[in-house]
């Protein structure tokens, strides 16, 4: 009968050797040997240009923030009664939405209906 493979999530290249010690347990000589790769100067000169796939991955990771919708977004400060905010948070959690999306839905419902206020 075959033995099930280990479900270790780390790749082989990331595994530490069985004799590796944590830095705080190393002698000065062992620590010097383990960190000598960081003593090189001008290491940037050994780099190669990124491949198109690497460049695309970098650009994707570099983009921050929310995806742009419509004309973009604007951060505002609004005061909301604590109990109402708690209710809104519970509903947002139940609907698996962020609070901002729930508030946006509410605003769209009111503005879309063009209900006269007052």
C-alpha positions in Angstrom: 0.0 0.0 0.0 1.3 3.5 -0.9 2.1 5.9 1.8 0.3 9.3 1.5 2.5 12.2 0.6 3.3 14.8 3.2 1.2 18.0 2.8 4.0 20.3 3.8 3.2 23.7 2.3 6.8 24.8 2.1 8.8 24.1 -1.1 11.9 22.1 -1.0 14.0 25.1 -1.9 12.7 26.9 1.2 13.4 24.2 3.7 16.2 24.7 6.1 19.0 22.1 6.3 18.6 19.8 9.3 21.8 21.2 10.8 20.8 24.9 10.5 20.5 26.7 13.8 18.7 29.9 14.7 21.0 32.9 14.5 20.7 33.6 18.2 22.2 30.1 19.0 25.2 30.4 16.6 28.7 31.2 17.5 30.4 34.3 16.1 32.1 32.2 13.4 28.9 30.4 12.4 27.0 33.7 12.3 29.7 35.3 10.1 29.6 32.3 7.7 25.8 32.3 7.6 25.5 36.0 6.8 28.5 36.5 4.5 26.3 36.8 1.4 25.1 40.2 2.8 28.7 41.6 2.9 28.9 42.1 -0.9 29.0 45.6 -2.3 27.3 46.6 -5.6 25.1 43.5 -5.6 22.7 45.3 -7.8 25.1 45.0 -10.7 24.6 41.3 -10.8 20.8 41.6 -11.4 19.3 40.9 -14.8 16.3 42.7 -16.4 12.9 41.3 -15.4 11.2 39.0 -17.8 7.8 40.2 -19.1 6.0 37.7 -16.7 8.1 39.0 -13.7 7.4 42.6 -14.7 3.6 42.0 -15.0 3.6 40.3 -11.6 5.5 43.2 -10.1 3.1 45.8 -11.6 0.1 43.8 -10.3 1.6 43.7 -6.8 2.5 47.4 -6.9 -1.0 48.6 -7.6 -2.6 49.5 -4.3 -6.0 50.5 -3.2 -9.4 49.8 -4.4 -10.2 49.2 -8.0 -11.5 52.4 -9.6 -15.3 52.5 -10.2 -17.0 55.4 -11.9 -15.1 58.6 -11.3 -13.1 57.1 -8.4 -13.8 57.5 -4.7 -13.7 60.2 -2.1 -13.0 59.7 1.6 -15.5 61.4 3.9 -16.1 61.7 7.6 -19.6 61.0 8.7 -21.0 60.9 12.3 -23.3 57.9 12.8 -25.1 56.9 16.0 -23.4 54.0 17.6 -26.4 51.6 17.7 -27.1 52.3 14.0 -23.5 51.7 13.1 -23.5 48.4 15.0 -26.7 47.3 13.1 -25.1 48.3 9.8 -21.9 46.3 10.7 -24.0 43.2 11.5 -25.9 43.5 8.3 -22.7 44.0 6.3 -21.2 40.9 7.9 -24.3 38.9 7.2 -24.2 40.0 3.5 -20.5 39.5 3.3 -19.9 43.1 2.3 -17.6 45.8 3.6 -19.2 48.6 5.5 -18.4 51.0 2.8 -20.3 48.9 0.2 -23.3 48.6 2.4 -23.4 52.4 2.9 -22.9 52.9 -0.9 -25.9 50.6 -1.5 -28.0 52.6 0.9 -27.1 55.9 -0.7 -27.8 54.5 -4.1 -31.2 53.3 -3.0 -32.1 56.7 -1.6 -30.6 58.8 -4.4 -32.0 56.4 -7.1 -35.5 56.7 -5.7 -35.2 60.5 -5.5 -37.3 60.6 -2.4 -37.9 64.2 -1.3 -36.5 64.7 2.2 -38.5 66.8 4.7 
